[in-house]
Amino acid sequence: MGSGLVAAAGRARPSRSDRERVADVLRRACADERLSSETFIGRLDLVYAAGTRFELDRLVADLPEPARSRRLVLDFVTWWSGATADISRAWHRPRLARLILPKQAEVTIGRSPHSDFVVADRTVSSLHAVLSHDGDGWLLRDVRSTNGTYLNGWRITDPVAVRPGDELTLGETTFVLALHPA
């Protein structure tokens, strides 16, 4: 690379991923106690105020490298933590009960015996949610339930489109949405 291109790259406006990369380096340095909490907070403010990549690089240039053995252990723990989370999800998912997506226009879901789909869980409201089918897809809406309706781990407050494979949590009970078997 010519020196003009290197200088231009240093003056380039940092991307979001550039900023996140530097923030991650600072987080790890603070966790490893190579950077004080006060310095971390101050530099993190500067990460999001930096106007060039050069300014970002200067924020981490003086950090001492972690000891190799410590870095290897931390990298392994990070990998193992992710692996165990993946294993847990893989182990848990096939054991989830299936909720077959309806073919009729609307299905009420709740603890009440008058619901179309009864969920025997004391943390589920009598009328908890409604699944609607319009011929093209399904829409889920919470009916002001006490403990909320969650789709793929996110609480829903407005109607949201759902599809097979989504995880629906009502109270303490989770289902995997599935198509009706042919």
MIMI-328609 format. One line per field, with one value per residue: residue in one letter; x, y, z of N, C-alpha, C, CB in turn. Coordinates in steps of 0.1 Angstrom, whole numbers, plus 5000, padded with zeros to 4 digits. Glycine has a CB too. Layout:
<pts>
resn a,...
npx X,...
npy Y,...
npz Z,...
capx X,...
capy Y,...
capz Z,...
cpx X,...
cpy Y,...
cpz Z,...
cbpx X,...
cbpy Y,...
cbpz Z,...
</pts>
This chain:
<pts>
resn m,g,s,g,l,v,a,a,a,g,r,a,r,p,s,r,s,d,r,e,r,v,a,d,v,l,r,r,a,c,a,d,e,r,l,s,s,e,t,f,i,g,r,l,d,l,v,y,a,a,g,t,r,f,e,l,d,r,l,v,a,d,l,p,e,p,a,r,s,r,r,l,v,l,d,f,v,t,w,w,s,g,a,t,a,d,i,s,r,a,w,h,r,p,r,l,a,r,l,i,l,p,k,q,a,e,v,t,i,g,r,s,p,h,s,d,f,v,v,a,d,r,t,v,s,s,l,h,a,v,l,s,h,d,g,d,g,w,l,l,r,d,v,r,s,t,n,g,t,y,l,n,g,w,r,i,t,d,p,v,a,v,r,p,g,d,e,l,t,l,g,e,t,t,f,v,l,a,l,h,p,a
npx 5008,5006,5021,5003,4978,4978,4978,4954,4936,4939,4928,4902,4867,4856,4840,4810,4815,4843,4844,4831,4849,4872,4860,4854,4880,4888,4870,4878,4904,4898,4885,4905,4921,4940,4934,4920,4888,4878,4894,4887,4859,4862,4877,4859,4839,4853,4857,4833,4832,4852,4866,4882,4898,4924,4923,4908,4926,4946,4935,4938,4965,4984,4979,4989,4999,4979,4991,5003,4994,4972,4956,4951,4937,4915,4904,4898,4878,4859,4852,4843,4821,4804,4801,4788,4764,4754,4751,4733,4710,4706,4701,4678,4658,4646,4630,4610,4575,4552,4534,4508,4504,4474,4448,4424,4407,4411,4426,4423,4445,4452,4448,4423,4395,4379,4394,4407,4431,4444,4465,4481,4492,4500,4511,4502,4478,4442,4430,4454,4468,4464,4463,4462,4452,4456,4455,4478,4497,4506,4496,4505,4492,4494,4471,4469,4482,4492,4518,4531,4539,4562,4582,4606,4623,4619,4599,4566,4545,4530,4509,4525,4541,4544,4561,4566,4588,4595,4599,4576,4568,4548,4540,4556,4559,4571,4568,4574,4566,4548,4540,4509,4508,4509
npy 4988,5022,5051,5072,5060,5046,5068,5079,5059,5060,5084,5080,5078,5061,5029,5014,4988,4990,5007,4991,4970,4982,4990,4965,4955,4973,4966,4940,4945,4960,4940,4922,4936,4953,4978,5006,5010,5036,5047,5031,5038,5065,5062,5047,5066,5082,5064,5064,5091,5094,5106,5096,5066,5065,5079,5061,5038,5049,5048,5023,5017,5019,4998,4972,4939,4910,4884,4855,4829,4836,4848,4826,4809,4826,4828,4802,4797,4815,4804,4778,4786,4796,4773,4755,4769,4766,4738,4734,4747,4731,4707,4712,4722,4701,4689,4706,4713,4711,4736,4735,4754,4772,4764,4775,4808,4822,4816,4812,4814,4802,4798,4792,4769,4775,4785,4781,4768,4753,4760,4745,4760,4778,4803,4814,4835,4836,4843,4846,4850,4855,4837,4844,4835,4843,4832,4836,4838,4838,4856,4868,4879,4895,4894,4914,4900,4888,4879,4883,4877,4860,4860,4841,4848,4875,4900,4906,4933,4944,4932,4905,4889,4854,4823,4789,4771,4792,4802,4802,4817,4815,4827,4805,4785,4771,4768,4753,4766,4750,4735,4721,4686,4669
npz 5000,4992,5008,5008,5006,5031,5049,5041,5049,5077,5082,5076,5082,5111,5110,5122,5131,5134,5156,5175,5176,5189,5213,5223,5227,5247,5267,5273,5282,5305,5320,5323,5340,5330,5326,5342,5357,5356,5336,5315,5312,5304,5280,5265,5260,5243,5222,5208,5201,5184,5154,5134,5121,5130,5154,5169,5170,5185,5210,5220,5217,5238,5255,5276,5265,5274,5296,5279,5287,5303,5284,5267,5284,5289,5263,5258,5278,5269,5245,5254,5269,5250,5235,5254,5257,5232,5230,5251,5240,5218,5230,5245,5227,5209,5228,5235,5237,5210,5193,5172,5143,5136,5113,5111,5113,5138,5169,5203,5231,5263,5299,5306,5305,5284,5264,5230,5228,5254,5281,5306,5330,5357,5355,5332,5317,5319,5295,5273,5248,5212,5183,5149,5116,5083,5058,5043,5063,5098,5127,5158,5189,5220,5247,5267,5288,5321,5326,5303,5267,5248,5220,5205,5226,5229,5244,5233,5224,5206,5178,5160,5133,5129,5124,5114,5136,5152,5186,5212,5242,5269,5300,5320,5302,5272,5237,5205,5174,5149,5117,5107,5105,5073
capx 5000,5014,5020,4991,4967,4978,4974,4940,4929,4939,4919,4888,4857,4855,4827,4804,4823,4856,4841,4828,4861,4880,4852,4856,4894,4889,4863,4887,4915,4893,4882,4918,4927,4951,4929,4912,4874,4877,4901,4878,4847,4867,4881,4847,4833,4862,4855,4821,4834,4864,4863,4890,4903,4937,4919,4904,4938,4954,4928,4943,4979,4992,4975,4999,4993,4977,5000,4999,4987,4959,4948,4947,4927,4902,4899,4892,4866,4849,4848,4836,4809,4796,4798,4779,4751,4749,4747,4721,4699,4704,4695,4665,4649,4637,4621,4599,4562,4549,4521,4506,4498,4460,4443,4412,4410,4416,4427,4426,4454,4451,4446,4408,4390,4371,4403,4408,4443,4445,4479,4479,4504,4494,4516,4495,4466,4430,4431,4468,4472,4455,4469,4453,4457,4449,4456,4492,4506,4500,4499,4503,4491,4492,4459,4471,4485,4499,4533,4537,4540,4575,4585,4621,4630,4616,4585,4558,4535,4521,4508,4537,4541,4551,4563,4571,4602,4596,4596,4566,4568,4536,4543,4568,4558,4576,4564,4579,4555,4550,4529,4500,4513,4500
capy 5000,5034,5059,5081,5052,5044,5080,5081,5049,5065,5096,5075,5078,5047,5023,5009,4976,4995,5012,4979,4962,4989,4989,4951,4954,4980,4958,4929,4951,4963,4927,4916,4945,4960,4992,5008,5012,5050,5049,5024,5047,5077,5058,5043,5078,5086,5055,5069,5104,5094,5110,5088,5053,5068,5082,5048,5030,5055,5045,5010,5015,5018,4987,4960,4926,4901,4873,4845,4819,4841,4850,4813,4805,4834,4825,4788,4799,4822,4794,4768,4792,4796,4759,4750,4775,4760,4724,4735,4750,4719,4696,4717,4725,4690,4685,4716,4710,4718,4742,4735,4767,4769,4766,4784,4822,4827,4806,4818,4806,4806,4788,4790,4758,4781,4788,4771,4760,4754,4758,4742,4766,4788,4816,4818,4842,4829,4845,4851,4854,4850,4834,4845,4830,4851,4824,4837,4837,4838,4868,4866,4892,4893,4900,4921,4889,4893,4876,4886,4868,4862,4853,4839,4854,4889,4902,4913,4942,4946,4920,4902,4878,4842,4812,4776,4771,4802,4797,4810,4815,4820,4824,4796,4774,4774,4759,4756,4766,4740,4733,4709,4675,4667
capz 5000,4992,5020,5007,5010,5045,5055,5039,5057,5091,5083,5072,5093,5115,5108,5135,5135,5139,5170,5184,5178,5198,5225,5228,5232,5260,5277,5277,5290,5319,5327,5327,5349,5324,5324,5353,5354,5353,5323,5305,5309,5297,5267,5258,5255,5232,5211,5201,5197,5175,5140,5124,5126,5137,5168,5175,5172,5196,5223,5225,5214,5250,5264,5276,5261,5285,5296,5269,5293,5307,5271,5262,5293,5287,5250,5260,5286,5261,5235,5261,5273,5238,5232,5263,5254,5219,5234,5259,5231,5209,5238,5249,5216,5205,5239,5236,5231,5197,5191,5157,5138,5132,5099,5113,5113,5150,5180,5216,5239,5277,5309,5307,5297,5273,5253,5220,5231,5269,5286,5320,5337,5366,5351,5320,5320,5314,5280,5273,5235,5201,5170,5137,5103,5072,5046,5039,5074,5111,5135,5172,5197,5235,5251,5281,5298,5333,5326,5289,5257,5243,5208,5203,5237,5230,5247,5223,5229,5194,5170,5153,5124,5134,5114,5120,5141,5162,5200,5218,5256,5277,5314,5322,5292,5259,5226,5192,5165,5139,5107,5108,5096,5062
cpx 5009,5011,5007,4979,4966,4973,4959,4931,4928,4930,4904,4880,4855,4841,4822,4812,4837,4854,4839,4840,4870,4873,4854,4870,4895,4881,4871,4898,4910,4890,4895,4926,4940,4947,4919,4897,4872,4883,4892,4866,4851,4870,4869,4840,4840,4860,4843,4822,4845,4859,4871,4894,4916,4934,4915,4917,4946,4948,4933,4958,4987,4989,4985,4991,4990,4988,4994,4990,4973,4950,4943,4936,4914,4896,4892,4878,4855,4844,4839,4822,4799,4791,4787,4765,4745,4744,4734,4709,4696,4697,4680,4654,4640,4627,4610,4586,4559,4535,4518,4499,4484,4458,4430,4416,4416,4416,4431,4435,4453,4449,4432,4404,4382,4381,4403,4420,4446,4459,4477,4492,4498,4500,4511,4482,4454,4429,4444,4471,4463,4464,4459,4460,4449,4450,4471,4501,4499,4505,4496,4502,4488,4479,4460,4473,4493,4514,4539,4538,4554,4577,4600,4628,4626,4601,4578,4547,4525,4520,4521,4535,4549,4552,4567,4586,4604,4593,4587,4566,4556,4538,4556,4568,4562,4572,4572,4567,4558,4538,4521,4506,4503,4492
cpy 5012,5042,5068,5073,5049,5056,5082,5072,5054,5076,5092,5075,5064,5042,5018,4997,4980,5000,5001,4971,4969,4988,4975,4950,4961,4972,4947,4934,4954,4950,4921,4925,4951,4975,4994,5011,5027,5053,5042,5033,5059,5073,5054,5055,5083,5077,5060,5083,5105,5097,5102,5075,5055,5071,5070,5040,5036,5051,5032,5007,5013,5006,4976,4948,4918,4890,4862,4834,4824,4843,4837,4808,4812,4830,4811,4790,4806,4812,4783,4773,4792,4782,4753,4756,4769,4746,4725,4738,4738,4708,4700,4718,4713,4686,4695,4711,4717,4724,4743,4748,4764,4771,4775,4799,4827,4816,4814,4809,4811,4795,4784,4778,4762,4785,4777,4762,4763,4751,4757,4747,4778,4802,4821,4824,4834,4830,4853,4857,4849,4848,4835,4840,4837,4844,4825,4835,4838,4851,4865,4879,4888,4900,4905,4910,4895,4891,4878,4874,4871,4854,4853,4847,4869,4891,4910,4921,4946,4933,4918,4889,4866,4832,4800,4777,4782,4796,4807,4807,4823,4817,4817,4785,4779,4763,4763,4755,4757,4739,4721,4698,4672,4654
cpz 5000,5004,5020,5010,5024,5053,5053,5047,5072,5093,5080,5084,5097,5113,5122,5140,5140,5154,5180,5186,5189,5212,5232,5234,5246,5271,5282,5286,5304,5326,5331,5336,5343,5322,5336,5348,5349,5339,5312,5302,5301,5282,5259,5253,5243,5219,5202,5196,5186,5160,5130,5130,5134,5152,5176,5179,5184,5210,5229,5223,5226,5259,5264,5272,5273,5284,5287,5275,5298,5295,5266,5271,5290,5273,5251,5267,5277,5251,5242,5265,5262,5234,5241,5261,5242,5222,5242,5250,5223,5217,5242,5238,5212,5216,5242,5230,5218,5198,5176,5153,5133,5117,5100,5115,5126,5161,5193,5224,5253,5286,5311,5299,5284,5261,5243,5222,5246,5273,5301,5328,5344,5363,5338,5323,5314,5299,5278,5259,5225,5189,5159,5125,5092,5058,5041,5050,5087,5118,5149,5180,5211,5238,5265,5291,5310,5331,5312,5280,5250,5230,5206,5214,5239,5234,5236,5229,5218,5186,5161,5145,5130,5123,5121,5124,5152,5176,5207,5233,5262,5291,5314,5312,5279,5249,5214,5182,5153,5129,5110,5099,5085,5063
cbpx 4990,5010,5032,4990,4967,4992,4982,4936,4936,4953,4923,4889,4844,4859,4828,4789,4824,4861,4830,4817,4869,4882,4837,4854,4904,4882,4850,4892,4921,4880,4874,4926,4930,4954,4922,4917,4864,4884,4915,4873,4841,4879,4891,4838,4833,4876,4852,4808,4838,4871,4865,4902,4906,4944,4908,4895,4947,4954,4913,4935,4984,4992,4961,5005,5002,4963,5002,5011,4994,4961,4957,4959,4931,4906,4910,4901,4869,4856,4860,4843,4811,4803,4811,4783,4753,4760,4758,4722,4703,4717,4703,4666,4656,4646,4629,4603,4551,4549,4520,4497,4507,4451,4439,4403,4398,4408,4437,4413,4468,4441,4451,4400,4381,4363,4418,4409,4456,4435,4488,4477,4515,4497,4532,4494,4466,4417,4418,4477,4487,4444,4476,4449,4455,4454,4447,4494,4517,4504,4490,4516,4479,4504,4447,4460,4492,4494,4535,4550,4528,4586,4578,4625,4644,4619,4584,4552,4541,4527,4496,4549,4545,4544,4573,4569,4612,4586,4609,4552,4581,4522,4532,4569,4544,4591,4549,4590,4552,4552,4535,4486,4516,4509
cbpy 5000,5043,5067,5086,5039,5040,5092,5079,5035,5069,5107,5061,5085,5046,5010,5005,4966,5007,5022,4971,4961,5003,4992,4941,4961,4994,4952,4921,4963,4971,4918,4914,4939,4954,4993,5021,5009,5059,5043,5010,5051,5083,5047,5035,5089,5087,5041,5067,5113,5081,5124,5097,5043,5079,5093,5040,5030,5070,5045,4999,5027,5030,4982,4959,4919,4895,4867,4839,4813,4855,4857,4803,4806,4849,4824,4779,4808,4834,4787,4764,4806,4803,4750,4752,4790,4759,4718,4746,4762,4714,4695,4731,4730,4678,4684,4729,4712,4707,4757,4722,4773,4777,4753,4780,4830,4839,4795,4822,4807,4817,4793,4802,4749,4793,4790,4777,4765,4745,4770,4726,4771,4785,4815,4806,4856,4834,4854,4839,4850,4861,4820,4860,4815,4865,4830,4851,4847,4826,4880,4858,4901,4899,4889,4930,4878,4885,4862,4892,4869,4858,4860,4844,4853,4896,4910,4903,4955,4958,4921,4900,4881,4836,4817,4764,4773,4814,4796,4808,4819,4815,4816,4791,4768,4776,4761,4745,4781,4725,4733,4712,4662,4666
cbpz 5012,4980,5023,4993,5001,5049,5050,5024,5056,5094,5074,5065,5089,5130,5099,5133,5123,5130,5170,5177,5165,5194,5224,5217,5222,5258,5271,5265,5283,5317,5317,5314,5363,5310,5310,5362,5365,5363,5322,5311,5322,5303,5267,5268,5266,5236,5216,5209,5208,5175,5138,5120,5114,5130,5168,5166,5159,5195,5221,5218,5206,5257,5260,5290,5251,5285,5310,5262,5306,5314,5261,5262,5308,5287,5239,5267,5299,5253,5229,5273,5279,5226,5232,5278,5252,5209,5243,5269,5222,5203,5251,5256,5204,5201,5252,5230,5242,5185,5198,5154,5127,5141,5092,5124,5110,5155,5177,5224,5233,5279,5323,5303,5305,5277,5259,5206,5222,5276,5282,5323,5326,5380,5350,5310,5314,5321,5275,5276,5232,5198,5170,5136,5102,5071,5035,5033,5073,5119,5130,5178,5192,5243,5250,5284,5291,5345,5330,5291,5246,5253,5196,5189,5236,5217,5261,5213,5235,5185,5160,5163,5110,5147,5103,5109,5130,5159,5208,5212,5263,5271,5320,5336,5292,5259,5223,5188,5160,5145,5093,5105,5105,5049
</pts>
